[in-house]
Amino acid sequence: MDQRHRDTAARRRPGRALLLTIGLVALFATGTGQRPAGAAWDRTYDVVLFNLPYLAAAAACVLAARRVRTERTAWAALAVAMVLGAVGNALRALSAGLEGNEPSSALAHVVMLAAYLVMYVPVVVLIRARVPRFHPSMWLDGVVAALGSLAAGVAFVLGPYLRTGPGEIPVAAVDLVAPITAVLLIAVVMAVGGILGVRLDRTFVLLGAGLGLIAVSDIALFALKVQGTYVDGGPLELGWLAAVVLASAAAEGAGERPAPADTTGTRIGWRLLAVPLACLVASLAVLSPGWSEPVPDVAGWLAIGCVLAGVVRIAVTFHEVRGYNQVKRESRTDELTGLANRRSLLERAKRVVAAATPARPAALLLLDLDGFKEINDSLGHSAGDDLLRQVGPRLRSSLRSGDVLARLGGDEFAVLMPAAETAEARTLAERLHGLLLAPFTVAGVRLHVGVSIGVATTPAPATTVEELLHCADVAMYSAKRAREGVHVYVPDPVTGTAGSGRLRTMEELRTALAGDELVVFLQPQMDLRDGRIVGAEALVRWNHPTRGLLSPAHLLPAAEQAGLLRPLTDRVLELALEAAARWWPGHPVPVSVNLSAANVTDLDLACKVAAALHRHGLPARALTLELVEDTLMADPERGRTVLADLRRSGVRTSIDDYGTGYSSLAYLRHLPADELKLDRSLTADVDRDPRAAAIVQSTVALAHALGLSLVAEGVENLATSATLARLGCDVAQGYAIGRPMPVEEFLRWLAASDSGLVDEALIPQLSRHTSRG
């Protein structure tokens, strides 16, 4: 059992000091009835047995002070108060004489007064340990409770003894010290209750009950003495001793507490207002005119002060409620646009998802502006902020009354539809897409921005808020990649699940990157002029332990969503170079690896690639790095710098999927690349479509004029490869040359191609078509 469990178990059972206190109280209780005769027995009970429980409780407080560092001062002060109480009681009993009817000594009064004053210290320290910062309402609750209890105490406890009728002897001032102190102690306890509220704080409940018993016992003692009926050794003494037991129990149960939280909300609720309200009612009772005897003036003024403090408390409450609502509203509102923010959307989405049923589904639309970064970069952030502020008013008119429009951050917005079928959600998404395609006027400039919208529904396929957001996010990225504007999420056909399957795939991918589940397949590239194998592209595959061999179509989206594209690319680079080292230098065929956008903007990429080549004993010319056009558009300047560093190191660079980007010609002349790879969409019909052939021929001329070689992808048959050769393409890649193969199979295929066992039919055909050209 560890120390924490031992401490917990120890607090669950009474400690020795508490048991000793209870035992000593029980021992004294035997003398509250019929005692053995004799003055010696009276002194034994009243001086010794009555005060021993005080000392046992003081020991419990000392142990608590040693155990609880944050409350050390409180328990040490309470121990001192217990010792002073024992000493004062002993002095009072000893000075009372053998008959017990002589007045107590002045020293006894001074010691007892000191004990009362020290009792206030633990109350202040303990409350400070529980309240990190006192708000105005806390102070006012404490003031209301203190004034109200003082008003009631002075009016109904002290009042009868402050009034003297004809022939009555006034009570001596020295005798009033004890009841006044008791009333003040009650006021302190009530003030603490007003500040903390009615809470199940075991330490404060026990300590407060103990202090209350002391005050009540003192008031009862005072009343009996005034009436002349008090006798030492009666049952009244058990009131003080019960308070001592409660104080010992509070000390035994004390323990280290977590750091107090700084609550800034309003102090509303019956637990917080019960004590102040009770004291306020008591003050109103003091001020009521129906009493047969007038209350002391001081009680009336205390009651008036309590009522005034209550009025101020009401005003502070209204102010706090207004401030709290303002803070709550601001915490759920986007500062820039005034729309709901992410927190507000998530709170509402939890309720919507919980209420959604198959018969009454709900939907979430996730909107991401296209080209927003370029607006910020060219016109400044103030222009971007102006654009974002215009989005809400433009979209709001098309939403239903119950729909929630929110800005999630950056240029990302969301629309939550509490009740909407998939078709209805898609219709709204297309309407919003059309609205955002209309031009905006920003900084005096008319701008067109695109938007990609993902649509997801609940309870199918998403069953939680997290899944709903994830599905909409996946759909939005699909819309962005396909440039289709709006995309509705469809569950993964492999897993048959929604967000949970995608999340599981991402987590499994992290494991795959650290293990040996990822492999590369190699697809050969052939020179169309002489049939030589001049390259091989490394294509990643995931050898999943349960789902089999997965293609990039399943692997890359999960890697993109998980932010793993850079480590995935690094892993593929290592595997590709490891494979190339097996055929190099016997077959000096370079290997091509695709780069992600994260790699292209990495200024240390050239150094990392050089280190990888050195590890595998390969020259720089053994590697070609490919990137798509859109990858460069994230940061064109940095991308050109990285590519230039790679070229200077001797690594070849290639622009993949050329012809699908929207700004190819604008930056191609400034791009440090060695080759272009024509996208398969431009080569598929080149042997049948004269227009496609004209585009390819013009691209060939452009590439050669810029000193670049041209690689044609998607070459599926001999007719296509022959046409491309006639049009001047340099290299072909596709099923007509070879399918993607595992490393071992590619090594055998490469050896067969060198021996002339491959391409026997392909090369003569190419030569024949080339000669005709």
C-alpha positions in Angstrom: 0.0 0.0 0.0 1.5 3.4 -1.0 1.7 6.4 1.2 -1.4 8.1 -0.4 -3.5 5.0 0.3 -2.2 4.8 3.8 -3.1 8.5 4.4 -6.6 7.9 3.0 -7.2 4.8 5.2 -5.8 6.6 8.2 -8.3 9.5 7.7 -11.2 7.1 7.5 -10.8 5.8 11.0 -10.6 7.9 14.2 -7.1 8.8 15.3 -5.6 8.2 18.7 -5.9 11.9 19.7 -9.6 11.9 18.8 -10.3 8.7 20.6 -8.5 10.0 23.7 -10.5 13.2 23.6 -13.8 11.2 23.5 -12.6 8.9 26.2 -11.7 11.8 28.5 -15.0 13.5 27.9 -16.8 10.2 28.7 -14.7 10.0 31.9 -15.7 13.5 33.0 -19.4 12.8 32.1 -19.5 10.3 35.0 -19.3 13.3 37.4 -22.1 15.3 35.9 -24.5 13.4 38.0 -23.9 12.1 41.5 -20.2 12.6 42.3 -18.3 11.0 45.2 -18.5 13.3 48.2 -15.5 15.5 49.0 -13.8 18.7 47.8 -10.9 16.6 46.4 -13.3 14.8 44.0 -14.7 18.2 42.9 -11.3 19.5 42.1 -10.4 16.3 40.3 -13.4 16.6 38.1 -13.5 20.4 37.6 -9.8 21.1 37.4 -8.3 17.9 36.0 -10.8 15.7 34.1 -12.7 18.7 32.6 -9.5 20.2 31.1 -7.8 17.0 29.9 -10.0 16.8 26.8 -8.8 20.3 25.9 -5.2 19.1 25.9 -6.0 15.9 23.9 -7.8 18.1 21.3 -4.8 20.4 21.3 -2.6 17.4 20.5 -4.9 16.5 17.6 -4.5 20.1 16.3 -0.7 19.9 16.6 -0.7 16.7 14.5 -2.9 18.4 11.9 -0.5 21.4 11.8 2.4 19.0 11.1 0.5 17.1 8.5 -1.2 19.9 6.6 1.3 22.5 5.6 -1.1 24.8 3.9 -3.2 25.1 7.1 -0.4 24.9 9.6 -1.1 28.3 11.1 -4.8 27.5 11.6 -4.3 24.3 13.5 -1.4 25.6 15.5 -3.6 28.6 16.6 -6.4 26.3 17.5 -4.0 24.2 19.6 -3.0 27.3 21.4 -6.6 28.3 22.0 -7.3 24.8 23.4 -4.4 25.1 25.8 -5.4 28.6 26.9 -9.0 27.4 27.4 -7.8 24.6 29.7 -5.6 27.0 31.7 -8.4 29.5 32.0 -10.9 26.9 33.1 -8.5 25.6 35.7 -7.8 29.1 37.0 -11.5 29.8 37.2 -12.2 26.5 39.1 -9.4 27.0 41.5 -10.3 30.7 42.2 -14.0 29.8 42.8 -13.2 28.4 46.3 -14.2 25.2 47.9 -17.9 26.0 47.7 -17.7 27.3 44.1 -19.4 30.5 44.8 -16.6 33.0 44.9 -15.9 35.2 41.9 -13.4 34.1 39.3 -10.0 35.7 39.4 -9.1 38.5 36.9 -6.3 36.3 35.5 -8.8 33.6 34.6 -10.9 36.2 32.7 -7.8 37.4 30.8 -6.7 33.9 29.8 -10.2 33.0 28.7 -10.5 36.2 26.7 -7.1 35.4 25.0 -8.4 31.9 24.2 -11.5 33.4 22.4 -9.4 35.9 20.5 -7.0 33.2 19.3 -10.0 31.1 18.1 -10.6 33.7 15.3 -7.2 32.9 13.7 -8.0 29.4 12.4 -11.3 30.7 11.0 -9.6 33.4 9.0 -6.7 31.1 7.8 -9.0 28.3 6.8 -11.3 30.5 4.8 -8.3 32.1 3.1 -7.1 28.6 2.1 -10.5 28.0 0.4 -11.0 31.4 -1.3 -8.2 32.5 -3.6 -9.7 36.0 -4.2 -12.5 37.8 -2.3 -15.1 39.3 -4.7 -17.3 42.2 -3.5 -20.3 39.9 -3.2 -18.3 37.6 -0.8 -17.5 40.6 1.4 -21.1 41.7 1.4 -22.4 38.3 2.2 -20.1 38.1 5.1 -21.0 41.6 6.3 -24.8 40.9 6.0 -24.4 37.6 8.0 -22.2 39.3 10.6 -24.4 42.3 11.1 -27.6 40.3 11.1 -26.4 37.8 13.6 -25.0 40.6 15.8 -28.3 42.5 15.6 -30.2 39.4 16.7 -27.7 38.5 19.4 -27.7 42.0 20.9 -31.5 42.3 20.7 -32.5 38.8 22.0 -29.5 37.5 23.9 -27.9 40.6 25.5 -30.9 42.9 25.3 -32.7 41.5 28.4 -29.6 42.1 30.5 -28.9 45.5 29.2 -32.3 46.8 30.3 -32.8 47.4 34.0 -36.2 48.2 35.4 -37.0 49.9 38.7 -35.4 48.0 41.6 -33.3 45.8 39.3 -29.6 45.5 39.8 -27.7 46.0 36.5 -25.4 43.2 35.4 -21.8 43.9 36.0 -19.7 44.9 33.0 -17.2 42.2 33.7 -19.9 39.6 33.6 -21.0 40.8 30.2 -17.6 40.0 28.7 -18.5 36.3 28.2 -21.8 36.7 26.4 -20.5 39.6 24.3 -17.6 37.4 23.2 -20.0 34.6 22.5 -22.2 36.7 20.4 -19.2 38.0 18.5 -18.0 34.4 18.0 -21.5 33.5 16.6 -21.2 36.5 14.2 -17.8 35.3 13.0 -19.2 31.8 12.3 -22.2 33.3 10.5 -19.9 35.5 8.5 -17.9 32.5 7.4 -21.1 30.8 6.4 -22.1 33.8 4.4 -18.8 33.8 2.5 -18.5 30.1 1.8 -22.2 29.3 1.6 -23.8 26.1 2.8 -21.2 23.6 1.6 -20.3 20.1 2.7 -16.8 21.1 3.8 -16.3 18.6 6.6 -13.6 20.6 8.3 -15.5 23.8 8.4 -18.8 22.1 9.4 -17.2 20.4 12.4 -15.2 23.5 13.4 -18.2 25.8 13.0 -20.4 23.5 14.9 -17.8 23.4 17.7 -17.5 27.2 17.9 -21.2 27.5 17.9 -21.5 25.1 20.8 -18.9 27.1 22.8 -20.9 30.3 22.2 -24.2 28.7 23.1 -22.7 27.2 26.2 -21.2 30.5 27.3 -24.6 32.3 26.8 -26.3 29.6 28.9 -23.7 29.9 31.6 -24.2 33.7 31.7 -28.0 33.3 32.0 -27.7 30.7 34.8 -25.2 32.9 36.7 -27.4 36.0 36.4 -30.3 33.9 37.8 -28.0 32.5 40.5 -28.8 28.9 39.6 -25.4 27.8 38.1 -23.6 24.9 39.8 -20.2 23.6 38.8 -20.2 20.0 37.5 -23.7 20.1 35.9 -24.6 18.9 32.4 -23.9 22.3 30.9 -20.1 21.5 31.0 -20.7 18.8 28.4 -21.6 21.6 25.9 -18.0 22.9 25.9 -16.6 19.4 25.9 -18.7 18.4 22.9 -17.3 21.4 21.1 -13.8 20.2 22.0 -14.6 16.8 20.5 -15.8 18.5 17.3 -12.7 20.5 17.1 -10.6 17.4 17.5 -12.6 15.6 14.8 -12.0 18.5 12.5 -8.3 18.4 13.1 -8.2 14.6 12.6 -9.9 14.9 9.2 -7.8 17.8 7.9 -5.7 17.1 4.8 -4.0 18.8 2.0 -6.4 20.4 -0.4 -6.0 21.2 -4.2 -5.2 24.8 -5.1 -8.4 26.8 -4.9 -10.0 27.7 -8.2 -10.6 31.4 -8.8 -14.3 31.4 -9.7 -15.4 34.5 -11.4 -19.1 33.6 -11.8 -21.9 35.2 -9.9 -22.7 34.1 -6.4 -26.3 32.9 -6.9 -28.0 29.8 -5.5 -29.6 28.8 -2.3 -26.4 27.3 -0.9 -24.6 30.6 -1.2 -27.5 32.9 -0.2 -29.1 30.8 2.6 -27.1 32.3 5.5 -27.2 36.0 4.3 -30.9 35.7 3.7 -31.6 34.2 7.2 -29.5 37.0 8.8 -31.4 39.6 6.8 -34.7 38.2 7.9 -33.4 38.3 11.5 -32.5 42.0 11.1 -36.0 42.7 9.8 -37.4 40.9 12.8 -35.3 43.1 15.1 -36.6 46.2 13.3 -40.3 45.1 13.5 -42.3 47.3 15.9 -44.3 44.4 17.6 -42.0 43.7 20.5 -43.3 44.3 24.0 -39.9 45.5 25.1 -37.8 47.9 23.0 -34.6 46.5 21.6 -31.3 48.2 22.4 -30.4 51.0 20.1 -27.2 49.3 19.0 -29.2 46.3 17.9 -31.4 48.6 15.8 -28.4 50.2 14.2 -26.8 46.8 13.5 -30.0 45.7 11.8 -30.2 48.8 9.7 -26.6 48.3 8.6 -27.5 44.7 7.7 -30.5 45.8 5.6 -28.4 48.5 3.8 -25.6 45.9 3.1 -28.3 43.6 1.7 -29.5 46.4 -0.6 -25.9 46.9 -1.8 -25.6 43.2 -2.2 -28.7 43.1 -4.5 -27.1 45.9 -6.6 -23.8 44.1 -6.8 -25.7 40.9 -7.8 -27.4 42.7 -10.7 -24.0 44.1 -11.8 -22.4 40.6 -11.6 -25.2 38.9 -13.4 -25.0 41.5 -16.2 -21.2 41.2 -16.3 -21.4 37.4 -16.2 -23.9 37.3 -19.1 -21.7 39.7 -21.0 -18.6 37.5 -20.5 -20.6 34.4 -21.4 -21.8 36.0 -24.5 -18.4 37.2 -25.5 -16.8 33.8 -24.8 -19.3 32.3 -27.3 -19.0 35.0 -30.0 -16.3 35.5 -32.6 -14.7 38.9 -31.9 -14.1 39.8 -35.6 -17.3 38.7 -37.3 -19.8 38.8 -34.4 -20.9 35.2 -35.4 -21.0 32.3 -33.0 -17.5 30.9 -32.3 -16.3 27.3 -32.1 -17.2 26.9 -28.4 -20.8 28.1 -29.1 -21.1 25.8 -32.1 -19.8 22.8 -30.1 -22.2 23.4 -27.3 -25.2 23.6 -29.7 -23.9 20.7 -31.7 -23.9 18.4 -28.6 -27.6 19.1 -28.1 -28.4 18.7 -31.8 -26.5 15.4 -32.1 -28.2 14.1 -28.9 -31.6 14.9 -30.3 -31.0 13.7 -33.9 -32.8 10.5 -35.0 -32.8 8.5 -38.3 -36.3 10.0 -38.9 -35.1 13.5 -38.0 -31.4 13.8 -38.9 -29.2 16.9 -38.6 -26.4 18.2 -40.7 -23.2 20.2 -40.5 -21.7 22.3 -43.3 -18.0 23.1 -43.1 -16.9 26.0 -45.3 -13.3 27.0 -46.2 -12.5 30.0 -48.4 -10.1 29.4 -51.3 -7.4 31.9 -52.0 -7.8 33.8 -48.7 -4.0 33.6 -48.0 -3.3 35.4 -51.3 -5.7 38.2 -50.3 -4.0 38.6 -47.0 -0.5 38.6 -48.6 -1.4 41.0 -51.3 -3.8 43.4 -49.7 -2.9 43.0 -46.0 -4.6 41.5 -43.0 -7.0 44.4 -42.7 -8.4 43.5 -46.1 -8.7 39.9 -45.1 -10.5 40.8 -41.9 -12.9 43.0 -44.0 -13.6 40.0 -46.3 -14.4 37.8 -43.3 -16.8 40.3 -41.9 -18.7 40.3 -45.2 -19.2 36.5 -45.2 -21.8 36.4 -42.4 -24.3 39.0 -43.7 -24.1 37.4 -47.2 -24.9 33.9 -46.0 -27.4 34.7 -43.2 -30.3 35.5 -45.4 -30.3 32.0 -46.9 -30.3 30.2 -43.6 -33.3 29.0 -41.7 -34.3 30.5 -38.4 -32.9 27.6 -36.4 -29.6 27.2 -38.3 -26.4 28.3 -36.6 -23.7 30.1 -38.5 -20.3 30.1 -36.8 -16.7 31.1 -37.6 -14.4 28.4 -36.4 -11.2 30.3 -37.0 -9.1 31.7 -39.8 -11.2 31.5 -43.0 -13.2 28.5 -41.9 -17.0 28.8 -41.2 -19.6 26.3 -40.3 -23.4 26.0 -40.5 -25.3 23.7 -38.1 -28.7 22.5 -39.4 -30.7 21.1 -36.4 -33.1 19.3 -38.7 -32.1 18.5 -42.3 -32.0 15.6 -44.6 -28.9 15.1 -46.7 -30.5 16.4 -49.8 -31.7 19.5 -48.0 -28.2 20.1 -46.6 -26.6 19.7 -50.0 -29.1 22.1 -51.5 -28.2 24.7 -48.9 -24.5 24.1 -49.4 -24.8 24.7 -53.1 -26.8 27.8 -52.5 -24.1 29.1 -50.1 -21.4 28.2 -52.6 -23.1 30.3 -55.2 -23.5 33.2 -52.9 -19.8 33.2 -52.0 -18.7 33.0 -55.7 -20.2 36.5 -56.2 -17.5 39.2 -56.1 -16.6 41.0 -52.8 -15.5 44.6 -52.6 -12.5 44.8 -50.3 -10.3 47.9 -49.9 -11.9 49.3 -53.1 -11.0 46.2 -55.1 -13.5 43.6 -56.5 -12.4 40.2 -55.5 -13.6 36.7 -56.4 -13.0 34.0 -53.8 -13.8 30.3 -54.1 -15.1 28.1 -51.3 -15.0 24.4 -50.6 -17.9 23.0 -48.5 -18.1 19.7 -46.8 -21.4 18.2 -45.7 -21.9 15.6 -43.0 -25.0 14.3 -41.3 -25.9 12.7 -37.9 -26.9 10.2 -36.6 -25.6 8.4 -39.7 -22.8 8.2 -40.5 -21.6 10.4 -37.6 -22.9 9.5 -34.1 -20.9 12.1 -32.0 -20.0 15.7 -32.3 -16.4 14.8 -32.9 -17.3 12.4 -35.7 -19.6 15.0 -37.2 -16.8 17.6 -37.3 -14.4 15.0 -38.6 -16.7 13.8 -41.4 -17.4 17.4 -42.5 -13.7 18.2 -42.4 -12.9 15.1 -44.6 -15.7 16.1 -47.0 -14.5 19.7 -47.2 -10.9 18.6 -48.1 -12.3 16.2 -50.7 -14.2 19.1 -52.2 -11.0 21.2 -52.2 -8.9 18.5 -53.8 -11.5 17.8 -56.5 -12.4 21.5 -56.9 -16.0 20.5 -56.9 -17.2 23.1 -54.5 -19.5 20.9 -52.4 -18.9 17.4 -51.3 -21.1 15.2 -49.1 -19.4 12.8 -46.8 -19.7 9.1 -47.7 -18.5 6.4 -45.3 -15.2 4.6 -46.1 -16.2 1.6 -48.2 -13.5 -0.5 -46.7 -14.3 0.1 -43.0 -18.0 0.9 -43.5 -17.7 3.5 -40.7 -17.5 7.2 -40.5 -15.1 9.3 -38.5 -14.2 6.5 -36.1 -12.9 4.4 -39.0 -10.9 7.3 -40.4 -9.5 8.1 -36.9 -8.6 4.5 -36.4 -6.8 4.5 -39.8 -4.8 7.5 -38.8 -3.7 6.0 -35.6 -2.8 2.7 -37.3 -0.8 4.8 -39.8 1.3 6.2 -37.0 2.2 2.6 -36.0 2.9 1.7 -39.6 5.4 4.5 -39.9 7.3 3.3 -36.9 7.3 -0.4 -38.2 7.8 -2.2 -41.4 4.2 -2.2 -42.8 5.0 0.4 -45.5 6.6 -0.8 -48.8 7.3 0.8 -52.1 6.3 -0.5 -55.5 8.3 0.6 -58.5 6.9 1.5 -62.0 9.5 1.7 -64.8 10.0 4.7 -67.1 11.2 4.0 -70.6 13.1 6.3 -73.1 10.8 6.4 -76.2 13.7 6.8 -78.5 15.6 3.6 -77.9 13.6 1.7 -75.3 16.1 2.0 -72.4 14.8 2.0 -68.9 15.8 5.4 -67.6 13.9 5.7 -64.4 11.5 4.1 -61.8 8.9 5.9 -59.8 8.5 4.7 -56.2 4.8 4.4 -55.2 3.9 3.7 -51.6 1.8 0.8 -50.5 0.5 -0.1 -47.0 0.7 -3.7 -46.1 -2.0 -3.5 -43.5 -2.1 -6.4 -41.0 -5.9 -6.9 -41.3 -7.0 -5.0 -44.5 -4.3 -6.3 -46.8 -2.4 -4.2 -49.3 -3.8 -0.6 -49.4 -3.2 1.8 -52.3 -2.3 5.5 -51.9 -6.0 6.2 -52.3 -6.6 4.9 -48.8 -3.2 5.9 -47.4 -2.7 9.5 -48.5 -6.0 11.0 -47.3 -5.4 9.5 -43.8 -1.8 10.8 -43.8 -3.0 14.3 -44.8 -5.7 14.4 -42.1 -3.3 13.2 -39.5 -0.5 15.7 -40.5 1.8 12.8 -41.4 2.6 13.6 -45.0 6.1 14.8 -44.2 7.1 11.7 -42.2 5.4 9.5 -44.8 7.5 11.1 -47.5 10.6 10.7 -45.5 9.8 7.0 -45.0 9.1 6.5 -48.7 12.4 8.3 -49.6 14.3 5.9 -47.3 12.6 2.8 -48.8 13.2 4.0 -52.4 16.9 4.7 -51.8 17.3 1.4 -50.1 15.8 -0.3 -53.2 17.8 1.8 -55.6 21.0 0.8 -53.8 20.3 -2.8 -54.8 20.4 -2.2 -58.5 22.9 0.7 -58.6 25.6 0.9 -60.1 25.0 -2.3 -62.2 21.8 -0.6 -63.5 22.2 3.2 -63.2 18.5 3.8 -63.2 17.4 6.8 -61.0 14.4 6.4 -58.7 11.7 9.1 -58.4 10.0 10.0 -55.1 7.0 12.4 -54.7 7.3 15.3 -52.3 4.6 16.8 -50.1 3.9 20.5 -49.7 5.5 20.2 -46.2 8.7 18.9 -47.7 8.9 21.5 -50.5 8.8 24.4 -47.9 11.5 22.7 -45.7 14.7 24.8 -46.2 16.8 21.9 -44.9 15.5 19.5 -47.5 18.6 19.5 -49.6 20.8 18.7 -46.6 18.4 15.9 -45.5 18.4 14.4 -49.0 22.2 14.5 -49.3 22.5 12.7 -46.0 20.0 10.0 -47.1 21.9 9.5 -50.3 25.2 9.2 -48.4 23.7 6.6 -46.0 22.8 4.4 -49.0 26.0 5.0 -50.9 24.2 6.6 -53.9 25.2 9.6 -56.0 22.8 12.6 -56.4 21.9 11.6 -59.9 20.3 8.4 -58.6 17.3 10.4 -57.3 14.6 12.5 -58.9 12.2 14.4 -56.6 8.7 15.0 -58.0 6.1 17.6 -56.9 2.8 18.8 -58.2 2.2 22.3 -59.4 -0.3 23.2 -56.6 2.3 22.2 -53.9 4.4 25.1 -54.9 1.6 27.6 -54.7 1.5 27.4 -50.8 4.8 29.3 -50.7 6.2 29.8 -54.2 9.3 31.7 -53.2 10.4 29.2 -50.6 9.5 26.3 -52.9 11.8 27.8 -55.7 14.6 28.2 -53.1 14.3 24.6 -52.0 14.2 23.3 -55.6 17.3 25.4 -56.5 19.2 24.0 -53.5 18.3 20.4 -54.7 19.4 21.1 -58.2 22.7 22.5 -57.1 23.3 19.3 -55.1 22.8 17.3 -58.3 19.4 15.9 -57.5 17.0 16.1 -60.4 13.5 17.7 -59.9 10.3 17.0 -61.8 6.9 18.8 -62.0 4.3 16.0 -61.7 0.7 16.2 -63.1 1.7 19.1 -65.4 -1.2 20.6 -67.1 -3.7 20.4 -64.3 -2.6 23.5 -62.4 -4.0 27.0 -63.0 -0.8 29.0 -63.2 1.7 26.7 -64.9 2.9 29.1 -67.6 3.0 32.0 -65.2 5.8 30.6 -63.1 7.3 27.8 -65.3 10.1 30.0 -66.7 11.3 30.8 -63.1 11.0 27.2 -61.8 14.3 25.3 -61.3 13.2 21.9 -62.7 14.6 19.3 -64.9 11.6 17.6 -66.4 7.8 17.9 -66.8 5.4 14.9 -66.3 2.4 15.2 -68.5 -0.8 14.3 -66.6 -2.6 11.2 -67.8 -5.7 13.3 -68.6 -3.7 14.8 -71.5 -2.2 11.6 -72.8 -5.2 9.2 -72.6 -6.7 10.0 -76.0 -3.7 11.4 -77.8 -3.8 8.6 -80.5 -7.5 9.3 -81.3 -8.1 13.0 -80.6 -6.2 15.5 -82.8 -6.8 18.3 -80.2 -5.2 16.3 -77.5 -2.3 15.5 -79.8 -1.9 19.2 -80.6 -1.7 20.1 -76.8 0.9 17.4 -76.2 2.9 18.6 -79.2 2.9 22.2 -78.1 3.8 21.1 -74.5 6.7 19.1 -75.9 8.0 22.1 -77.9 7.6 24.3 -74.8 9.5 21.9 -72.5 12.3 21.4 -75.0 12.6 25.2 -75.5 13.1 25.5 -71.8 15.6 22.7 -71.6 13.3 20.3 -69.9 12.6 16.7 -70.7 9.0 15.5 -71.0 7.7 12.4 -69.3 4.2 11.1 -70.4 2.2 9.3 -67.7 -0.7 7.0 -68.2 0.7 5.2 -71.3 -1.7 2.2 -71.3 -1.2 0.7 -74.8 1.2 0.6 -77.7 -0.8 3.0 -79.9 -0.5 5.7 -77.3 3.2 5.2 -76.7 3.9 5.2 -80.4 1.9 8.5 -80.9 3.8 10.1 -78.0 7.1 9.1 -79.4 6.1 10.6 -82.8 5.1 13.8 -81.1 8.5 14.1 -79.4 7.9 12.9 -75.8 11.1 11.8 -74.2 10.0 9.2 -71.7 6.8 7.1 -71.1 5.4 5.6 -68.0 2.4 3.4 -67.7 1.0 -0.1 -68.0 2.2 -0.4 -71.6 5.8 -0.3 -70.2 5.2 -2.0 -66.8 2.9 -2.0 -63.9 4.0 -1.0 -60.4 5.9 -3.9 -58.9 7.4 -4.9 -55.6 11.1 -4.4 -55.3 12.1 -8.1 -55.8 9.9 -8.3 -58.9 11.2 -5.0 -60.3 14.8 -6.3 -59.9 13.9 -9.4 -62.0 12.1 -7.2 -64.5 15.0 -4.8 -64.8 17.4 -7.7 -65.4 15.1 -9.1 -68.0 14.9 -5.7 -69.8 18.7 -5.6 -70.0 18.8 -9.1 -71.6 16.2 -8.1 -74.2 13.4 -10.2 -72.8 11.2 -7.2 -72.3 9.8 -4.7 -74.8 10.6 -6.9 -77.8 7.3 -6.0 -79.4 7.2 -2.4 -78.1 10.6 -1.2 -79.4 10.2 -2.1 -83.1 6.8 -0.5 -83.1 8.1 2.7 -81.6 11.0 2.8 -84.0 8.6 2.4 -86.9 6.4 5.2 -85.8 9.3 7.4 -85.0 10.9 7.0 -88.4 7.6 8.0 -90.1 7.6 11.2 -88.1 
